[in-house]
């Protein structure tokens, strides 16, 4: 039996206006495929902080998804547009300051972006429906309906769930295996505003980011530039940076409750670092916000329950940040789905549901095959980061990033 073209009369529902959701929305907008996109936040500026993102093997997918003029503007999101060196993502011994490894990237190149600026760019010409927290999903033979916390509903022929690592919709697809699996590491993330003089030592190492582990204590550092005084809209004259310090749970170092105590803890456990690295920590003010982050991962292990719902991005493959592949997977998910269903929808033919269902199953397999490997590599990279002797050339912490 053929479908009465519900893929043309009903929209695709996208739940989550993050990077993958907005990238998919741009593709659908470009090809005039009906869609609606929802997000739980009040507006796009509700959460202006967050991580920087590095795109490398995901860049070709992003280029295929976006209108040409939008892709050409990606440079506006660069964390440090004044950098003349592409950087090499060095791995350091934090005790001596010596560089031991440098991560290698694909020939596609590398772009480090401010997540909030990228999200702003991807929302260009996209009508996001804000304050829409999805609390329930129902699926029948012809449509799927999302119910939101405010009592409203939306119905489409397909629902794409890309509302992050804590996805509520995931539990509808995988009711017996939807929970994230904790990783035994404790982590504090600190956003710091540095003067150019204070951050000179970091700039001398890499203009974008670097990482390292202390060869005796096994304490780990990830240092990243999030914004620079060379960026439009940054009138502080300072560099905004992210300092992440983490350690294995087996060290039995508890994270204090108060912010000042957290900063004091970080200063204490990094006191024996190399002088240039210790200086970056010593200048962190006690009122800088230190956020404890619970690390966890997830990938699908059972067949999804709802035919008309698929997962995307962190909802589909939650992974630790230790290989920087979350954003690359997110945009590749969006592009894989676009390649699977886009040509079918725009063919102007009556399609049997079995054809679209097969395309969605193939998308699921794309995501599982790629995402499963990346989740495993990211977990191992995280564990290696906290055991200095494990960081060899073969460790996923420093080995080549490739699709």
N, C-alpha and C positions, 0 to 999 in steps of 0.2 A: 504494500500500500504506500502511496506517495504522500508526502506531507503537503498540506495546503499552504506551502510557503511561509510557515510560521517564522522561519529564519529571516524572512523579509518583512513580515508584518509585526512581529514582536521583537523587542530589542534584546541585545546581550546585556546582562546586568553585571557590572563590575563592582565588587564590594572591596573598597580599599583604594584610596588615592595616593598610594606611595609610588615608588619608581616604576614597578612593573605595571601597576594599574593604569598610571598615566601614560606610560609608553604604549600600552595596548590601546588605550583610548585615542592616542594620536594616530595610530595605524587605522583604526576604525573610522575616525573622523576623515582621514585622508581619502579613504575609499568609499565614504558616504554609506557606511554600514551602520544601521541604527543601534544605539547603545545608550545606557544610562550608567553613571558612575557615582558611587556613594562613599562617604567617609564619616567616621564617628566624630571627628573633631568639629569644632565650631567654624573654623576657617583654616586656610592654608598657613597662617602665621601662628596657629595655636601651639605648635611645637617647632620653634625655630632652631633649636639646638640639634644635637645628634652628631653622628659620625661623618667623617669625610668618606668618600667612596673612590675607589680606584677601578677604572675600566681598562681592560687590556683585551683579553680574548672575546669579551662581550661587545667591543666597539662595532664590529661589522653588523651585529644584530641590531644595535641601536640605530645605526645608519639606515638599515632597511626599514625600520619601523617609522622613523620620523620623516616629516616633510623636509625636503632638501634645505630650505632656508632656516629651519629650526636646528637641524644638525650642525649647520655652519656656525651657529652661535654657542656651541658647547664650550668654547674657550672662555666665554663670559663667566663660567662657573669654576674656573681654575682656582685652586687654593692659593697659588702663588704665581701670578702671571708674569712677574718680573724674573722668574728663574730662567736662566739660560742653559742650565744643565738638566738633562732628563732625569738625573738621579739613578741610584742603583739599589735602593732599599737594603742598606748594609745591616749585617748582623754583627754585634759587638760583644766582646767580653766586657761586662760592666765593671769588672774588677780593675782591668788594665786600660780599658778604652780602645783596645786593639780591634780592628775590623777583621773578622775571620771568614765571613761569607757575604755574598751579595746575591739576592734573589734575581732570577732571570725571567724575562717576560717575553710573550710571543712577538712576532714581527708586526702584529697589528698596531704596536705602539702602546702607549700608556697615558692615561689622563686621570689626574687626581682632582676631584671636584668637591665643592661645598654642597653637601646634600640638600640643604634648604634652597640654595640658588638653583640647583638642577631641578628640584621639584617645582619651583616657580616657573622655570622655563618650560617644563613639560606640561604645565597647566595652561599654556597659551591656547586660547580659543576653545578650551574645554569647560563645559558647564558641570562642575562638581556639585552634587547635592550634599550639603554639609549637615552636621548634627544627625547623622543617620547610623546608629549603631544596630547592626543586624543581630537579632536574638533568636531567630528561627528560620528554618528553610523547609519548604514542602515541595515535593516533586511529583508530577503525574506523567501520563503518557504523552502530553502535548506541550507542557510548560513547566516552569519552575517559579516559585514565589518566595520572595524574601520579606520577612516581617521585621519591622524596626521597633526600637524601644519607644518611639513616640507614638506608636499605634498605627502608623501608615504601612502600606505594603507596596511592593513592585513586582510585576510579573514579566518574565521574558522567556525566550526559548532556551537560553543557556545562562548559567551563573558562574562567573569567574571569581573565586575567593582568593584575594591577595591582601588580607588584612593583618599580615605580620605573623611573627613567631607564636603569638598567643591566639591564633585563629580560633574563633568560636565555631566557624562553619566546618572546620576540620573534623570535629567530633561527630558531625552528621554523616560524613563519608567513611570515617574509620572509628566507629563507636567503641571498639574494644582496644584500640591502640592509637589514641590521639594525643596522649600526653608527652611533653618533652622529657628527654632523658638527661638528668643533671650530669655535668662534667665536674670532677672533683678539684676545682680550682677556685680560689677567692680573688676577686678583682676589684680594684678601685679606679674609677675614671675621673680625672680632674681637668676642667677647662681653665686655662690660665692665660692671662693677658701679659705678654712680655714686651718690654721695650726692645728696640733693635739691638741695643748693647747687651741686654740680658740674654737674648736668643742667638747671639753671634756664634756661640759654640755649636749650637744645633745646626745652624745654616752651613757651617763649615763641614758638617758630616753629610748632610743631604738636604736639598731644598724642599723636600716634600715629607719624608718620614724615614725613620730608622727603628731598629729593634735590637734587643740584646738580652743576655742572661748573665748573671754574676756566676763566675766559674766555681765559686765555693758555696755561696748561700742559695743558688738556684732561683733567686728573685728575678723576675722578668720585667722588662721595660718596653713599652711601645710609645714612641714620641711622634706626633703628627702635627703638621701645620694645617689649621682649619680655615684661616683667613689671614690676609696680609694687608699692610697699609697701602699696597699698590692696587687693591680692589676697590671698585666703585662701591660707595656706601659705607666703607670702613674709614671713618674720620677720626679714629682714636690715635692714629699714628703708631699703633702697636700691632704685633703679631698675636693672633688668637691661636692657641695651641691646645692639643689634647695630650695629656700625660696619663698613661695607663701603667699601673704597677700591679703585678699579680704574683701569686705564689700557690703552690700545691697545698691542698687541705691538710696533708700529712704533717706540715710544719706546725700545725695547731696554733696559728696566729689569728686570733679573732678580730673581726672588723668592728671597731667601736661604734657607738650610736651617734655621738655628736660629730659635727663637721670638723671642728677644731681638733678633736682627738684623732680623727682620721688623717688629717694633714700631718699631725705630730707623729703618728705611726709611720707614715710614708717616709718622713724625714729620718726617723730612727732606723728603719730597716734598710735605708739606702746610704747610710753614713759612711760605709766603706767602699763606695763606688769611686771610679776614677774621677779626678778633680773636675774635669770639664762637664761630666755628666752630673756629678753631685751638685755643681753650681746651678744647674737647671732646676733641681729639686729644692735647694736652699732658698731660692728666690720665690718659691710658691707661697703666696700669702695665706694666712690661716683662715681667711674668710672665703677662699676659693671653694667652689662647690665640689665636694668629693662624693661621687655616686657609687654605691656598691651595685655591681651587676652580677646577677646569677647566670652562669654559663650553662647552656643546655643545647641539645640538638635533637633532631627528629627527621625521619624519612618514612615514606609509606611502606607498610609491610603487608597490607591486605588490600583486596580489591575494593574500590569505593562502592558505597551503597546506592548513591543517587546518580542516575545516568546523565542528568543534565547539569551537574555541578563538577567543576574541576578546580584544582588548587594551583596556585602560582606564587613564585617568589618565596619569601621566608615561610609562608604558610605551607608550602609544598616540601621544603627541605631546609629546616632550621639548622644553621651551622654556626660554630664559633667564628670569630672574626680573624683567626690567626693565619689564614691564607688570603684574606681579602677577596674572596670569590662570590660572596653573597650577591652583590650588585650585578656581577657578570652573569650569574645564573638567572637572576630576576629578569633582565632584559632578554636573555636568550629564551627563557620560558615564553615570554610574550611573543617573541618572533617565531618560535616553534608553533605556537597555537595559531598565529596569523597565517603561517605558511600552510598549515593543515586545513584550516576552515575558510580562509579568505577567498581563495579561488573557487571553492564550492559555492559560497554564498553569492559571489558576484557573477556567477555563470548564468543567472536568470533562468534556471531550469527548476522544474519540480523535482525535489530530491527525496528519495526514501530516507526515513529516519536512520535506517541501517547504514547508509553512506556516511552521514554525519557522525553517527555513533562510532563507526570504525575510525574516523578521523580523530575523534576525541580519545579513543583507546590508544591510537598511535602517539598522540600527544602525551598521554600519561606515560607511555613507555619511554619517550624521549626524556621526559623530566626525571623519571625514575633512574634510568641508566646513567645519565649525567650527574644528577643530584646525589644519588647514593654514593658515588665515588667521591664527590666533593665533600660530602658530610663526613665520611670516614677520614679523608685526608685532613680536613680541618680539625677533627678531634685529635688525631695523632699529632698534628702540628702543635696544638694546644698542650698536649702532654709533654712533647719534646721541649717546648719552650721553658718548662719548669724542671728540666733535667739536663744540665749543660752538656754532659757527656753524650747525650742522644742527638745533639745537633751536628750531624755529619752532612756531607753533600747530598746524601740520599734522603735526609729528613724532609717531609713535606713542608716544614717550617721555612726552608730556604730553597727547596727544589723548584724547578721551572713551573710557572703558572701556564697551563694550556688547557684548551677545551677537551 
